[in-house]
Amino acid sequence: MIIGIPKELKDQESRVAAVPGAVADLVKNGIEVLVEAGAGVGSGISDSDYKEAGAKVLDSAADVWEKSDIIYKVKEPLKDEYKYLREGLIIYCYLHLAGNEELLDELLKKKVTAIGFETVIKDGKLPLLRPMSEIAGRMAVQEGARYLTKPEGGRGILLQGVPGVRPANVVIVGAGTVGTAATRIAVGMGARVTVLDVNIDALTSLHNIFPDKIETLYSNPLNIDEAVSGADLVISTVLIPGRRAPQLVKVDTVKKMKEGSVVVDVAIDQGGSTDITKDHATSHTHPVFKEYGVTFYAVGNIPGAVAMTSTYALSNATTVYAKALGKYGFKGAIEKFPELATGINTHKGEVTIESVAKDTGHECKALEI
């Protein structure tokens, strides 16, 4: 089968799906790889790097899409790419369809087989989401600290404080991969950190990693309201695989926050995890907006800001399944890696994942290979 790697179109999305080493591995396994010219430039990868790895570099996106059996990319297809969708095409990328019904309808109408990185589950974990979650968690604190500064409209607070002056109060909602990564950075920078989650085991794990460094609270409406309303920086990370994010941070709570405080919504890809960011994604070009005196950062592709790191981390995680799809075909890849079936969101015009079906009002059909 032919795998195509197009250039990403999302605002300032500089990642690319596969690095030259991964492409060389695909080609070695008898897979033809087509790469759109310039696809890797934002990640420091030249067209000649891909050619040396055995790929064919094509000048236009149309050629890559039309000549490929599998489209291997980073982010979901945008409106300008809908015209390339067709029956039988396999798309392998981040999809987040529970928060993007327009794209879902296009995939169903065109009978595209869409495999979402974010819903592949292996041993109860999300191996294709994890590397970007790690980066997003780290970046969330970094960006939050930036927007707390006065020139960026913030309160003028240094995250770690100085001797004799309190550090910033950072509240992290969610103790999963993103929350853990954010906690690690916030603690390392010397902030006062509170983490909320309903998973006591996850809170216990964080408490053991950072003894006497953090406060943990069970996540319920009262605790969220109290913690968030007094925070300088809130990192909202709540994720339910494949589902729309629950809006745990409410408007009434935001109204209690101090002017110049910052909320970073890492769950914006799944529709947003606050009443205010819900369906209000921002971009790297225009990353923030203000509401009730609070700055909201809701960029849907946070890891794209550090593309050279993110591209290699993502390629390391996703190439194994791309290789299986290209080498064995759709059915053979699932037989070899049964967990790949959990990532199939649409197939033959049907929604084949229960989480997306629930949130979009579709019937979930059993996968037929």
C-alpha positions in Angstrom: 0.0 0.0 0.0 1.1 3.6 -0.5 1.4 5.9 2.4 1.1 9.7 1.9 2.5 12.3 4.3 1.0 15.7 3.5 2.1 19.1 5.0 0.0 20.1 7.9 -2.4 23.1 7.4 -3.5 23.9 10.9 -2.3 27.3 12.1 1.4 27.2 12.9 1.4 23.4 13.0 5.0 22.6 12.2 4.9 19.0 13.1 5.1 16.2 10.5 3.8 12.6 10.9 7.1 10.7 10.3 10.8 11.5 10.5 13.3 10.2 7.9 14.3 7.2 10.0 10.7 6.1 10.2 10.3 6.6 6.4 13.3 4.5 5.8 11.8 1.7 7.9 8.6 1.9 6.0 10.4 1.8 2.6 12.5 -1.1 3.9 9.3 -3.0 4.5 8.2 -2.6 0.9 5.9 0.4 1.4 5.9 3.3 -1.0 6.0 6.6 0.8 4.9 9.9 -0.8 5.8 13.2 1.1 4.5 16.6 0.2 7.3 19.1 -0.5 8.1 21.1 2.5 6.2 18.9 4.9 9.1 18.5 7.3 10.6 22.0 7.1 9.0 23.2 10.3 10.6 20.3 12.2 14.0 20.8 10.7 13.6 18.0 8.1 14.4 18.8 4.4 12.9 17.3 1.3 16.4 15.8 0.6 16.3 14.1 3.9 13.1 12.3 2.9 14.5 11.5 -0.5 17.6 10.0 1.0 15.3 7.9 3.2 13.6 6.5 0.1 10.5 8.6 -0.1 9.1 10.3 -3.2 8.7 14.0 -2.7 5.7 15.4 -4.6 5.1 19.1 -5.2 1.3 19.3 -4.4 -0.9 18.1 -1.6 -3.4 16.9 -4.1 -1.0 14.5 -5.6 -0.1 13.1 -2.2 -3.8 12.6 -1.2 -4.9 11.2 -4.5 -2.1 8.7 -5.0 -2.1 7.4 -1.5 -4.0 4.5 0.1 -3.2 5.7 3.6 -2.8 9.3 4.7 -0.5 9.5 7.7 -0.6 13.0 9.3 -0.6 14.7 12.6 -3.8 16.7 12.9 -7.3 16.2 11.7 -8.2 17.1 8.1 -9.3 20.8 7.7 -12.0 22.1 5.5 -9.5 22.7 2.6 -8.7 19.0 2.7 -12.3 17.7 2.7 -12.2 17.6 -1.1 -9.5 14.9 -0.9 -11.6 12.5 1.2 -12.9 9.5 -0.7 -14.4 6.0 -0.1 -11.8 3.4 0.9 -9.2 6.0 2.0 -7.5 5.3 5.4 -6.6 8.4 7.5 -4.3 7.8 10.4 -3.9 10.9 12.7 -5.4 12.8 15.7 -9.1 13.2 15.0 -10.9 14.3 18.2 -14.3 13.8 16.5 -16.5 14.2 19.6 -15.6 17.9 19.4 -15.8 18.1 15.6 -19.1 16.9 14.2 -18.5 18.7 10.8 -15.5 16.5 10.1 -17.3 13.4 11.4 -20.1 14.0 8.9 -17.6 14.4 6.1 -15.8 11.2 7.0 -19.1 9.3 7.2 -20.4 10.8 3.9 -17.2 9.9 2.0 -17.0 6.4 3.8 -13.4 7.1 5.0 -11.7 4.7 7.4 -10.5 7.1 10.1 -8.1 5.9 12.8 -7.6 8.3 15.7 -4.3 8.3 17.5 -6.1 9.5 20.6 -8.4 6.5 20.9 -5.9 3.6 20.4 -5.9 1.8 23.8 -3.3 -0.8 24.7 -3.2 -2.3 28.2 -5.6 0.4 29.4 -3.2 3.2 28.2 -3.2 5.6 25.3 0.3 5.0 23.7 -0.2 7.4 20.8 -1.6 10.2 22.9 0.9 9.9 25.7 3.9 11.6 24.1 2.0 14.7 23.1 0.2 14.8 26.5 3.6 14.8 28.2 4.7 17.8 26.0 1.3 19.6 26.4 1.5 19.3 30.2 5.0 20.8 30.3 4.1 23.5 27.8 0.9 24.4 29.7 2.9 25.6 32.7 5.4 27.4 30.5 2.7 29.2 28.6 0.8 29.9 31.8 3.8 31.4 33.5 4.3 33.7 30.4 0.8 35.0 30.5 1.0 35.7 34.2 3.5 38.4 33.4 2.3 42.0 33.3 3.3 42.7 29.6 1.0 39.8 28.6 -1.9 41.1 30.7 -1.3 39.0 33.7 -1.1 39.7 37.4 2.6 40.2 37.3 3.5 37.1 39.3 6.7 35.1 39.0 5.8 31.5 39.2 8.4 30.5 41.8 8.4 33.8 43.8 11.6 34.9 45.6 12.7 34.7 49.2 10.2 36.6 51.3 7.5 36.6 48.6 4.9 33.9 48.0 5.2 31.9 44.7 2.2 31.5 42.4 -0.7 29.3 43.3 -1.1 26.7 40.6 -4.1 24.5 40.4 -4.1 21.4 38.1 -7.4 19.8 37.4 -6.7 16.2 36.4 -3.9 13.8 37.5 -3.4 11.9 34.3 -0.5 12.1 31.9 -1.0 15.8 31.2 -1.6 16.7 34.8 1.4 14.7 36.0 3.7 16.4 33.5 2.3 19.8 34.4 2.8 19.0 38.1 6.4 18.1 37.5 7.2 21.4 35.9 5.2 23.5 38.3 6.8 21.9 41.3 10.2 22.2 39.6 9.7 25.9 39.2 8.8 26.3 42.8 5.1 27.1 42.6 2.5 26.2 45.2 0.7 23.3 43.5 -2.8 21.8 44.1 -3.9 18.8 42.0 -7.5 17.6 41.8 -8.8 14.3 40.5 -11.5 11.7 41.2 -8.9 8.9 40.9 -7.5 8.5 44.4 -4.8 6.1 43.1 -3.6 8.8 40.7 -3.5 11.3 43.5 -1.6 8.9 45.8 0.9 8.3 43.0 1.5 12.0 42.6 1.7 12.5 46.4 4.4 9.8 46.6 6.4 11.4 43.7 6.2 14.8 45.2 6.0 14.3 49.0 5.4 17.5 50.9 5.5 19.5 47.6 1.9 19.4 46.5 -1.6 19.4 47.9 -4.1 16.9 46.5 -7.9 17.2 46.6 -10.7 14.9 45.5 -12.3 16.5 42.5 -15.9 17.6 43.2 -17.7 20.8 42.5 -17.0 22.3 45.9 -13.3 21.6 45.9 -12.9 22.7 42.3 -14.7 26.0 43.0 -12.6 26.7 46.1 -9.2 25.8 44.5 -9.8 27.4 41.2 -11.3 30.7 42.5 -8.1 31.3 44.5 -5.6 30.2 41.8 -3.2 32.4 39.9 -2.8 29.7 37.2 -5.2 26.9 36.4 -4.2 24.0 34.1 -7.3 22.1 33.1 -6.4 18.6 31.7 -9.5 16.4 32.1 -9.7 13.7 29.4 -12.2 10.9 28.8 -10.8 9.0 25.8 -12.9 9.7 22.7 -15.5 11.8 24.6 -16.1 15.5 24.8 -14.4 16.9 27.8 -16.6 17.7 30.8 -16.9 21.4 31.7 -15.6 21.2 35.3 -14.5 24.8 35.6 -17.7 26.9 35.7 -18.4 30.5 34.8 -19.4 31.4 38.4 -16.0 30.1 39.6 -14.1 32.1 37.0 -15.9 35.2 38.1 -14.4 34.8 41.5 -10.8 34.6 40.2 -8.4 37.5 40.6 -8.0 39.8 37.6 -5.0 38.8 35.6 -5.2 35.1 36.5 -4.7 32.6 33.8 -6.5 29.4 32.7 -4.8 27.0 30.3 -7.3 24.5 28.8 -5.3 21.5 27.5 -8.6 19.6 26.8 -9.7 22.1 24.1 -9.2 19.5 21.3 -12.0 17.5 22.9 -14.3 20.5 23.1 -12.9 22.4 26.1 -13.1 21.7 29.8 -14.4 25.0 31.0 -17.8 26.7 30.4 -15.9 29.6 28.8 -13.5 27.8 26.5 -16.1 25.3 25.4 -16.0 25.4 21.6 -13.7 28.5 21.7 -10.4 27.1 20.6 -7.6 29.6 20.0 -4.4 29.2 17.9 -0.7 29.9 18.2 -1.2 33.1 16.1 -3.9 34.3 18.5 -3.4 32.1 21.6 -5.5 33.9 24.3 -8.7 35.8 25.0 -10.0 37.5 28.1 -13.2 36.9 30.0 -14.1 38.4 33.4 -10.6 39.7 33.6 -9.1 36.2 33.3 -6.8 35.2 30.4 -7.7 32.0 28.7 -5.2 30.0 26.7 -7.0 27.4 24.6 -4.6 26.4 21.7 -5.7 23.1 20.1 -2.2 22.0 19.1 0.1 23.0 21.9 2.9 20.6 21.1 3.1 22.2 17.6 5.0 25.0 19.2 8.0 22.7 19.9 7.8 20.8 16.6 11.3 19.5 16.5 10.8 17.7 19.8 7.1 16.8 19.2 7.6 15.3 15.7 10.3 12.8 16.8 8.3 11.8 19.9 5.1 11.3 17.9 6.8 9.5 15.1 8.5 7.1 17.6 5.0 6.2 18.9 2.9 6.0 15.7 5.1 4.5 13.1 4.7 0.9 14.3 1.0 1.0 13.3 1.6 2.9 10.1 4.1 0.2 9.1 1.6 -2.5 9.9 -1.1 -0.8 7.8 1.2 -0.3 4.9 2.7 -3.8 5.0 -0.3 -5.9 5.9 -3.3 -3.8 4.9 -6.2 -2.8 7.1 -7.4 -6.3 8.0 -3.9 -7.7 8.4 -2.7 -4.8 10.6 -5.6 -5.3 13.0 -4.9 -9.1 13.2 -1.3 -8.3 14.1 -2.1 -5.5 16.5 -5.7 -6.0 17.8 -5.4 -2.7 19.8 -5.5 -0.8 16.5 -9.2 -1.6 16.3 -9.9 0.6 19.3 -8.6 3.6 17.2 -11.0 3.1 14.3 -13.6 5.9 14.6 -15.3 5.6 11.3 -15.4 2.8 8.7 -17.7 2.3 5.6 -19.9 5.2 6.5 -20.5 4.2 10.1 -19.3 5.3 13.5 -17.4 2.4 15.0 -16.4 3.8 18.4 -18.9 4.1 21.2 -17.5 7.2 22.8 -17.8 9.3 19.7 -21.2 7.8 18.9 -22.5 8.8 22.4 -21.4 12.4 22.1 -22.6 13.0 18.6 -25.9 11.1 18.6 -24.9 8.4 16.2 -25.5 4.7 16.4 -22.3 2.8 17.1 -21.9 -0.1 14.6 -19.7 -3.1 15.3 -16.5 -3.0 13.2 -16.7 -5.1 10.1 -13.4 -5.8 8.5 
